[in-house]
Amino acid sequence: MTNKTPVRVTCIVGARPNFMKMAPILAAFEVHGDFDARLIHTGQHYDVEMNAVFFQQLGLPEPDLNLGVGSGTQTTQTAQVMIGLENEFLANSPDLVLVVGDVNSTVAAALVAAKMRIPVAHVEAGLRSFDRDMPEEINRLVTDRISDLLLTTERAAGEQLEREGISSEAIHFVGNVMIDSLLSNLKQAVPIAETLSKRGFDQDIVHSISTEYALVTLHRPTNVDNSSQLSGLLDVLSDFAKRMPIVFTLHPRTRARIDAASLNDKINGPGFHVVPPLDYFAMLGATKGASLVVTDSGGLQEETTALGIPCLTVRENTERPITIKDGTNTLVGASPDLLAQALGSVSKDKTKHSRTPELWDGHAAQRIATVIYSYIKSLS
């Protein structure tokens, strides 16, 4: 720390995707030297054991405060975070509140800070799916409207913000901190064979999967809450598993819906291998080694593009268009029939041309630190 007055930044995380984004930013603050950063975990993701593993692997410090809000409806969760953060901001008077992503904790923190006239910086600003049935889209829209600094991962996001009436002076294209984490941790990635062996899989299965496999994640309500939709997607995947082994990382929400609809037989067929949610290093290794990824996750669309892995996104829209324009992502829609067609095409030709998006270079966090420091000092 220099002899300058440090910039007091309160950093908010609430769910595991936030952890990957916040870790490099906190590290950049430390290197910069003129920040006094406070980390608040809202507890929106409340799996204590898995959270602890992510913190440890990413080098995140212990949170200064964990609100422990746990599960609940969208409104209940947001309200509980807001109440807890109001007390936190009153007690510690930050110069700026830093939020990342689009979860309930993101919008809750931004709302409280804005009402208390504390500047807000939003990392991943300007991303739009244009689908207001997605809670994340509402979170993105509200957070961006009330933020003072809008830090974008791609130029199109800045253009979208300007169309929405945001001043260009508030918008800063800094790159993608998710990729900062990915690039800095690639050497720590755990090969899929090691992950499966630790979970007791037969060695013949481990060997077959090590040569070629598709990684699958599904968790969004549009895909898993309707039993007919979920059943259709699982039928398609089960059929594909006869041609290429599938490793299916099963989200708790999806597991509950499969159990409730008695669909377990659809994930127990030949070539279909189910594992629980993986820690960061194991998931990074599973993604890095895959021949193909099938997902409805936003983060995996970005990570597969950075790694050059073909990705099929089972959604009608994406808030990350650069992963399609420049990357390896293909938006296939949510229809099981369309997924079947896409799987047929990808299995024949896995060579979709891609390039690394601009400023996805592992240095986004340093640029964020510079922007925030300059902004706060300009207010003095």
C-alpha positions in Angstrom: 0.0 0.0 0.0 1.3 3.4 -0.9 0.9 6.6 1.2 -2.0 7.7 -0.9 -5.5 7.4 0.6 -6.7 4.0 -0.5 -9.9 3.6 -2.5 -12.4 1.7 -0.3 -14.2 -0.8 -2.5 -16.9 -3.3 -1.3 -17.0 -6.3 -3.5 -20.1 -8.4 -3.7 -20.3 -12.1 -4.6 -23.3 -14.4 -4.2 -23.0 -17.4 -6.5 -20.2 -19.5 -7.9 -19.9 -17.7 -11.3 -19.3 -14.5 -9.3 -16.3 -16.1 -7.6 -14.4 -16.7 -10.9 -15.0 -13.1 -11.8 -14.1 -11.5 -8.5 -10.9 -13.5 -7.8 -8.7 -11.8 -10.5 -10.2 -8.4 -9.6 -9.2 -8.7 -6.0 -5.7 -9.9 -7.0 -5.4 -6.8 -9.3 -6.4 -4.5 -6.5 -3.7 -6.0 -4.4 -1.1 -5.5 -7.1 -2.2 -2.0 -7.7 -1.6 -1.2 -4.1 -4.1 1.7 -3.6 -7.2 -0.2 -2.7 -8.8 -1.2 0.5 -11.1 -4.0 -0.6 -13.8 -5.6 1.5 -15.4 -8.9 0.3 -19.1 -9.6 1.1 -20.6 -13.1 0.3 -24.3 -12.9 0.3 -24.7 -16.7 0.6 -27.0 -16.9 -2.4 -25.3 -20.2 -3.2 -25.3 -21.9 0.1 -23.5 -25.2 -0.4 -20.8 -24.4 2.2 -18.5 -27.2 1.2 -18.5 -26.4 -2.5 -18.2 -22.7 -1.8 -15.2 -23.3 0.4 -13.5 -25.3 -2.4 -14.0 -22.6 -5.0 -12.6 -19.9 -2.6 -9.6 -22.0 -1.9 -8.9 -22.9 -5.5 -9.4 -19.4 -6.8 -7.2 -17.9 -4.1 -10.1 -15.8 -2.8 -9.7 -14.4 0.8 -12.2 -15.3 3.5 -15.2 -13.0 3.1 -15.3 -10.1 5.6 -19.0 -10.9 5.9 -21.3 -13.8 4.8 -25.0 -12.8 4.9 -26.0 -16.4 4.6 -29.3 -15.6 2.8 -29.7 -19.1 1.3 -32.5 -20.1 -1.0 -35.9 -18.6 -1.5 -38.0 -16.9 -4.2 -36.4 -14.3 -6.4 -38.1 -11.6 -4.4 -37.3 -13.0 -1.0 -33.7 -13.6 -1.8 -33.2 -10.1 -3.3 -34.9 -8.5 -0.3 -32.8 -10.3 2.3 -29.6 -9.4 0.5 -30.7 -5.7 0.4 -31.5 -5.6 4.1 -28.1 -7.2 5.0 -26.2 -4.9 2.7 -27.8 -1.7 3.9 -26.4 -2.4 7.4 -23.0 -3.3 5.9 -22.7 -0.1 3.8 -23.8 2.0 6.7 -21.2 0.5 8.9 -18.2 0.7 6.5 -19.0 3.6 4.1 -17.3 2.3 0.9 -16.2 4.7 -1.9 -17.7 2.3 -4.4 -19.6 -0.9 -4.6 -18.4 -3.5 -7.2 -20.9 -6.0 -8.5 -20.3 -8.7 -11.1 -22.6 -10.7 -13.4 -26.3 -10.9 -13.2 -27.5 -12.9 -10.1 -29.9 -11.6 -7.5 -27.1 -10.5 -5.3 -25.8 -8.3 -8.1 -29.0 -6.3 -8.5 -29.7 -6.2 -4.8 -26.3 -4.7 -4.0 -26.6 -2.1 -6.9 -30.1 -1.0 -5.6 -28.9 -0.5 -2.1 -25.8 1.4 -3.1 -27.7 3.6 -5.5 -30.3 4.5 -2.9 -27.5 5.4 -0.5 -25.7 7.4 -3.2 -22.7 5.2 -3.3 -21.1 4.8 -6.7 -21.7 1.4 -8.4 -19.4 -0.4 -10.9 -20.9 -3.3 -12.8 -18.6 -5.9 -14.4 -20.2 -7.6 -17.4 -22.4 -4.7 -18.2 -24.5 -4.4 -21.4 -25.1 -8.1 -22.0 -28.6 -8.8 -23.2 -30.6 -11.8 -24.1 -33.7 -9.7 -24.8 -35.8 -12.3 -23.0 -37.5 -10.9 -19.9 -38.7 -14.3 -18.9 -35.1 -14.8 -17.7 -34.7 -13.4 -14.1 -31.0 -12.6 -15.1 -32.2 -10.3 -17.8 -34.2 -8.2 -15.4 -31.2 -8.1 -13.1 -28.9 -7.0 -15.9 -31.3 -4.2 -17.1 -31.8 -2.8 -13.6 -28.2 -3.0 -12.5 -26.9 -1.3 -15.7 -29.4 1.5 -15.4 -28.3 2.5 -11.9 -24.6 1.9 -12.2 -22.0 4.7 -12.5 -19.3 2.6 -14.2 -20.2 0.0 -16.8 -17.4 -2.4 -17.5 -18.0 -4.5 -20.6 -16.6 -7.8 -22.0 -17.3 -7.0 -25.6 -17.7 -3.9 -27.8 -21.3 -4.9 -28.7 -22.3 -4.6 -25.0 -21.1 -0.9 -25.0 -23.1 -0.2 -28.2 -26.2 -1.7 -26.5 -25.7 0.5 -23.5 -25.5 3.6 -25.6 -28.7 2.6 -27.4 -30.3 2.4 -24.0 -29.3 6.0 -23.2 -26.2 5.3 -21.1 -23.4 8.0 -21.5 -20.4 6.7 -23.4 -18.2 8.3 -20.7 -19.6 5.8 -18.2 -18.8 2.8 -20.4 -15.4 1.1 -20.4 -14.4 -1.9 -22.6 -12.1 -3.9 -20.3 -12.4 -7.5 -21.5 -13.5 -10.6 -19.7 -12.4 -11.4 -16.1 -13.9 -14.9 -16.4 -11.1 -15.6 -18.9 -8.5 -14.1 -16.5 -9.4 -16.9 -14.1 -9.5 -19.5 -16.8 -6.1 -18.7 -18.2 -4.4 -18.3 -14.8 -5.7 -21.7 -13.7 -5.3 -23.9 -16.8 -2.2 -25.6 -15.3 -4.4 -26.6 -12.3 -7.1 -28.2 -14.4 -7.8 -31.8 -13.3 -8.1 -34.3 -16.2 -11.5 -36.0 -16.6 -9.9 -39.4 -16.1 -8.7 -38.4 -12.6 -12.1 -36.9 -11.7 -14.0 -40.0 -12.7 -11.4 -42.4 -11.1 -11.9 -40.5 -7.8 -15.6 -41.1 -8.1 -15.2 -44.9 -8.5 -15.9 -45.2 -12.2 -14.8 -48.5 -13.8 -11.4 -48.1 -15.4 -12.7 -49.2 -18.8 -15.2 -46.4 -18.7 -12.5 -44.0 -17.6 -10.3 -45.0 -20.5 -13.1 -44.7 -23.1 -14.1 -41.3 -21.9 -10.6 -40.0 -21.8 -10.3 -40.3 -25.6 -13.6 -38.6 -26.6 -16.6 -37.3 -24.7 -19.3 -34.7 -24.6 -19.7 -32.6 -21.5 -23.3 -31.7 -20.7 -24.8 -29.2 -18.2 -28.5 -28.2 -18.0 -30.1 -26.2 -15.3 -32.2 -23.3 -16.6 -36.0 -23.5 -15.7 -37.0 -23.4 -19.4 -35.1 -26.7 -19.9 -35.6 -28.6 -16.7 -38.8 -27.4 -15.0 -41.2 -28.7 -17.7 -41.1 -32.5 -17.5 -42.0 -33.0 -21.2 -39.2 -30.6 -22.3 -36.7 -32.2 -20.0 -37.7 -35.7 -21.1 -37.3 -34.8 -24.7 -33.8 -33.4 -24.2 -32.7 -36.4 -22.2 -34.0 -38.7 -24.9 -31.8 -36.9 -27.5 -28.8 -36.9 -25.3 -29.3 -40.6 -24.4 -29.3 -41.5 -28.1 -26.2 -39.4 -28.7 -24.4 -41.1 -25.8 -24.5 -44.3 -27.9 -22.2 -42.6 -30.4 -20.1 -40.4 -28.1 -19.8 -40.9 -24.3 -21.5 -38.2 -22.2 -20.3 -36.8 -18.9 -23.4 -35.0 -17.4 -22.6 -32.7 -14.4 -26.0 -32.8 -12.7 -27.1 -29.6 -11.1 -29.2 -30.0 -7.9 -32.2 -28.3 -9.6 -32.0 -30.7 -12.5 -31.5 -33.7 -10.3 -34.7 -32.8 -8.3 -36.7 -32.4 -11.6 -35.5 -35.7 -12.9 -36.4 -37.5 -9.7 -39.8 -35.8 -9.5 -40.6 -36.8 -13.1 -39.2 -40.3 -12.7 -36.8 -39.8 -15.6 -33.7 -41.5 -14.1 -33.8 -44.3 -16.6 -33.0 -41.8 -19.3 -29.6 -40.9 -17.8 -28.6 -44.5 -16.9 -28.2 -45.9 -20.5 -25.0 -46.9 -22.4 -22.4 -44.1 -22.6 -24.3 -41.8 -20.2 -22.2 -41.0 -17.1 -23.6 -38.7 -14.4 -21.4 -36.8 -11.9 -22.3 -34.3 -9.2 -21.4 -30.6 -9.6 -17.6 -30.3 -9.9 -15.2 -27.9 -8.2 -13.5 -25.3 -10.4 -10.3 -27.2 -11.2 -12.3 -30.4 -12.0 -14.8 -28.5 -14.2 -12.0 -26.7 -16.0 -10.4 -30.0 -16.8 -13.7 -31.5 -17.9 -14.3 -28.6 -20.2 -10.7 -28.4 -21.6 -10.7 -32.2 -22.4 -14.2 -32.4 -24.0 -14.8 -32.9 -27.7 -18.0 -31.1 -27.4 -20.0 -29.1 -24.7 -23.8 -29.0 -24.6 -25.1 -26.4 -22.1 -27.5 -23.7 -21.2 -24.8 -21.9 -19.0 -23.6 -18.4 -19.8 -20.1 -19.0 -18.4 -19.5 -22.2 -20.4 -20.3 -20.4 -23.6 -17.4 -18.0 -22.8 -15.0 -20.7 -21.5 -15.5 -23.0 -24.5 -14.8 -20.1 -26.9 -11.6 -19.3 -25.0 -10.5 -23.0 -25.1 -11.6 -23.6 -28.7 -14.1 -26.3 -27.8 -17.3 -26.6 -29.9 -20.4 -25.6 -27.8 -24.1 -26.1 -28.4 -26.2 -23.8 -26.3 -29.7 -25.2 -25.6 -31.5 -21.9 -25.5 -33.5 -19.6 -27.7 -31.2 -16.7 -27.1 -27.9 -15.7 -25.6 -26.6 -12.6 -23.9 -23.1 -13.5 -25.1 -23.3 -13.0 -28.9 -19.6 -12.7 -29.3 -19.3 -16.4 -28.5 -21.3 -17.0 -31.7 -19.8 -14.3 -33.8 -16.1 -14.9 -33.0 -16.2 -18.1 -30.9 -17.1 -21.8 -31.0 -20.7 -21.4 -29.7 -23.8 -22.4 -31.7 -27.2 -21.4 -30.5 -29.5 -24.4 -31.3 -32.7 -23.4 -29.5 -34.5 -25.3 -26.8 -36.3 -27.8 -29.0 -35.1 -31.4 -28.6 -35.5 -31.9 -32.4 -33.2 -29.0 -33.1 -30.7 -30.3 -30.5 -30.7 -33.7 -32.3 -30.0 -32.0 -35.6 -27.2 -29.9 -34.1 -25.6 -32.9 -32.5 -25.6 -34.7 -35.8 -23.8 -31.8 -37.5 -21.2 -31.3 -34.8 -20.3 -34.9 -34.6 -19.5 -34.9 -38.3 -17.7 -31.5 -38.3 -16.1 -30.2 -35.2 -14.0 -27.5 -36.9 -16.2 -24.4 -36.6 -13.9 -21.5 -37.2 -13.2 -19.3 -34.2 -10.9 -16.7 -32.8 -10.2 -15.3 -29.4 -12.4 -12.3 -28.8 -10.8 -8.9 -28.3 -9.3 -8.3 -24.9 -10.0 -11.8 -23.7 -6.3 -11.8 -22.8 -6.1 -12.5 -19.1 -5.6 -8.8 -18.2 -9.1 -7.6 -17.8 -8.8 -7.3 -14.0 -5.9 -4.9 -14.2 -7.9 -2.7 -16.6 -10.8 -2.7 -14.2 -8.6 -1.7 -11.3 -7.2 1.2 -13.3 -10.7 2.4 -14.4 -12.1 2.3 -10.8 -9.1 4.0 -9.3 -9.2 6.9 -11.8 -13.0 7.3 -11.4 -12.9 7.5 -7.7 -10.0 9.9 -7.7 -11.8 12.1 -10.2 -14.6 12.6 -7.6 -12.1 13.9 -5.0 
